[in-house]
Every structure is written in C-alpha cells, then in structure tokens.
Amino acid sequence: MIGHRGSPRAAPENTLASFRRAARDGATWVEFDVSLTSDGRAVIFHDDDLDRTSDGTGPLAMMPFDAVRDLDAGSWFGPAFAGEPVPTLEEALDLFGELGLSFNMEIKPDRGREVETAEVALAIARESWPASAPLPLISSFSRISVATAKEVQPGWPRDLLFDRVTDDWKEAGAKLEVISFGANHKHLDAAQIAAMQDAGFGVMAYTVNDVERAKDLKSWGVDAIFTDIPADMLRAFQ
C-alpha cells in the first residue's frame, strides 16, 4: 500500500503533516507530486492552480517561490493545520529519511517545462537521498519527463502513468525502460493486468479507496495500490 499524497483523508494532501500521518498510519511508501515555481524551485504540489489546496489563487507556475512559501496549505483542510506550508522537495526528502519512508516521486510539469521539471527534481533527489537508502520510484504522465529521468538518473526505476492505458503501452514501456505502469484502477481489469505483467512490467493501481475493490485488484495480481486511506487499507489486508 502506498499513501497517495501522504494520508490525505487525515491531513492536508502533499504536506509534511500528511506524510507524518501516513507513517503513523503504518505506510512504508508514500507518493507525492513535484512541480516548479516560476523561478524554478521544486515544491510538493499537485494541481496546476493554487486555489483548491492553499489560500493562493492562480497557477503555481506563475508564482515565485517566496510567494508560494507564504501560502497556507492547511487551513482549507481544517483549523488544526492552519499555517501548514507548501513543502520544498528538500524538506520532504529530509522527512522521509527521518521517518524511514520510501517514496514515489511523480513529476508534474507545467506545459513546456517537462524536461526542466524532471532535471531539477532529480538533481535535488540525487543530492538529498542517501545512496544507502532504498531506491525511489520516479513516475510521470509526461513521457518527456520519464525520458528525461532515464537520461539523467538511469539507475533509478521509472513508472509511466496513464488514466486509460493506451494501445502502445508495450512499445512505450520498452522505449522508456520503465519497470511498471501506473493506471487508474477504474479502467483496469484482470486481462489487462495479466498482459502487462506477462510482458515484464509491474502494474500499480491508483487511487483505490474501497477495500473490496482493492481486494479484487490484489486477486488479479496488481503489484501495488495507491490509497488515500492507508490506515484502513492496511487494517483490511492484515
């Protein structure tokens, strides 16, 4: 089980508070999204726009880091999290080291910054993540970003993300040398999972918040499940 953006039903997603809660819930892996501010700083944030999960407005990519740093990324979730900041990638990686968490870093580039976002994020991760720690998984919906990861950090495993898996999945996986595909669980079935695994790829399903659906996916052989409720899922599978 992988905590999707931490434990976002219990704490505001993609914040240090959410990652701490995921670890407390028993998760050993977390997933997060990394994007760039207008001045090229790597921060942990999912949406293109700031409005949903902070007190900011407009595109993250148009705002400099100093302004992003002043945002409140917790009050929207609840008063107990007022003042929770948008984390930098460096802060998140330091916390994962302290908590013993492994991670899946999803590269979320603004249009036209697919290469830059991957290069910046991977340079920081390479510098910050101990060589003795388990290798992280690098993923993206952007094939350009996955290709950039292959170039700049070839020894780290890669995952190509889909909503619906496209017909060229096998060719894309071979070209990008990914170890797995991440796909929307709503569009996965047993035959598709078997075909991808028979071709030598792992299959990871997102974002699964129904225990019975998770059990179906596991019975079909899916390799990992992303969930917003890691504590509930771990209890169900224990």
N, C-alpha and C positions, 0 to 999 in steps of 0.2 A: 504494500500500500504506500502510495506517495501522497503526501499532503499538498494539495493543489493550492498554490499561493499561501502555503502555511496551513493554518486551520481556520478558514475564513468564515465559518459559522459561529466561531467563538471569539474572534478578534479581527480587526480590520485587515483585509487581504494585503499581501505583499508588504507588510510592515514587520519590524523586528518583533513586535508583540505577537504577531501571528505565527512567526517561526518559533518563538519560545513556546507558545501554546502547543504547536504541533509536536515539539519534542516532549512536552509534558504529557501529551495525549498518547505517547508511545511511538510516534512516527520515527523512522530512522532515515527516511528520504523526504525531501521537500522539493517542490517545483516553484520557480519564480520567473518573472519576466524582467528583462533588462532593456531599457530604452535610453536614448540620448537627449539631453537638454540642448538648447540652441547653441551653447558654447562647448558641446562635446563631452559633457560629464555623464558617466554611466550611472543611472539610478534605477531603482526597483519600482516599476510601474507598468500596469497592463494596458490601460486604454490610451487611445490617441489623445483624447481630451481629458482635462483635469477634473471636470465637473463632478463626475459620479463618486469618486473616492477621495476627494480633498475639498478644501474651501476655495480652490482656484477655479479659473474659467479658461476655456480656450485650449488650443493644442499645447501639449507638453513640449513638442519640438520647437515651438516659437518662444519658449521662456528660458531665460538664463538660469544657471544653477543657483545663484544666490537668491533668486526669487522663489524657485522651487523649494529651496531649503527652508524658507519662511512659512511654507504652507502647513496647514493642519490636516493630516491624513487619517485622523482618528475620530474626530467629533461626529462625523456623519454616521459612524457605526454605533457610538454610544458615549455618554459623558465620561465614563471611566477611561476612555482612550484619548481624551482631549489633549491636543498638543503632540500627538504621535507624529514624527516627521516622515517624509518620504526618504527611505534609506538610500545611501550610496551602495554601489556594488561592493566596495571595500568593506563597509560596515557589515553587510550581510555575510560576506565570506568569513570575516573575523568571528562573527557569532556562530556560524556553522562549525567552525573549528572548536570553539569553546563547548558547544553542545554535542559534538560528535555526530553531526548530521551530514549525510551525503546529499548531493543536490543535482537537480536537472535545471540547467540554465537555458531558458527559452529566449532567443534573440528576437526582439520585437522592433524591427527597424521602421522608421518613418520612410515613406516612399522616396527613393533616390539615395538613401543612406544605408542600404543593405550591407555593402562592404565595410563602410566606416563603423557601423554599429558592431558588427562582428569583430572587427580588428581591435576596437577599443575595449570591448568587453573581454575578449580573450587575452589581451595583453595584461589587463588587471588580474584576471583569474590566474593566469600563469605565474604572475609575480606574487600573488597573495596566497594561493592554495599550496600547502606543503606537498612536496614530492612524495612524502611517505604516506599521505592520505589516500583513500580510495579515489580512483579517477571519477570525475563528474561526467554527466551526460550532457551534451550540447545539442539543442534542438531548435528548429525554426520551421514556420510555414514557408519562409523565403528560401528557395533553392539557391539563390545567390549567396545568402548568408551561410547556408550549410556548406556550399562550395568554398567560401572564404575560410570557414573553420577547418575544412580539410587541408587548405593550403597553409594556414598559419599555426595550427595546432594539430598536426596529423595523428598524433598518438592518443588523442582523447576521443572516446566513442561519440558517434553522431546519430541523431534521430531526425527523420523527416516527418513533419506533421501534415495531416490532412483533416478536412472536415469529412468529405466523402473521398475515399481512396480513388485516385484516378487510374485510368486504364494502363498508364505507362509506369506503374509503381515499380515493377521489376527492373526496368531499364534505368529509372531514376535512382533507385537504391544502389544498383551496381555502379553507376557513374559517380555518385557521391560517396560511395563506400560507407554507407550507414550500417549500423548494426540492427536498427529497428525502425519501425514506423509507429507513430502515434496517431490515433484516429478517434473521431467522435464515436463513442460507443453506440449511439443511436443508429448508426449506419453500418455497424459491424455484424457479421453473422459467422456461424461456425465454419462454413465452407471457405469464406474469405480468410479467416484467421489461419486455417489449415494450409491454404495455398501460399500465404506469405511465409509461414514457418517452414513449409516444405522447400521453399526457395532459399532458406537460410537466414531469414530475418526474424527478429523478435517482433512482438505486437504489444503495444501499450494502449489502453483504452482510457479516454477522458470524457467528461468528468462525471463519475459514477457516484450517485448519492442514494441509490436504492439498493438495499442489501440483497434482495432477491435477484436483481439484475446483475449485481456483482458476482453472485454465485453462479449464474448462468455463464457469464463471461469466463470465470475461472474453470468451469466444467468444459468449456470449449478450448481451453489451453492458453488463454491470454497470459502474457508474461508479467504484466504489471497493470495496476489500476490507479488512476489519479482520482482523488476524492476530496470534497470539501469537509468531510466529517471523519477524519482519521480515527478518532477515538471510537466512534460507533462501529466503523468497519473492522477495526482490529478486534473489538469485542466479539463481533459476529463470527469472525474467522478463527478465533481462538477455540 
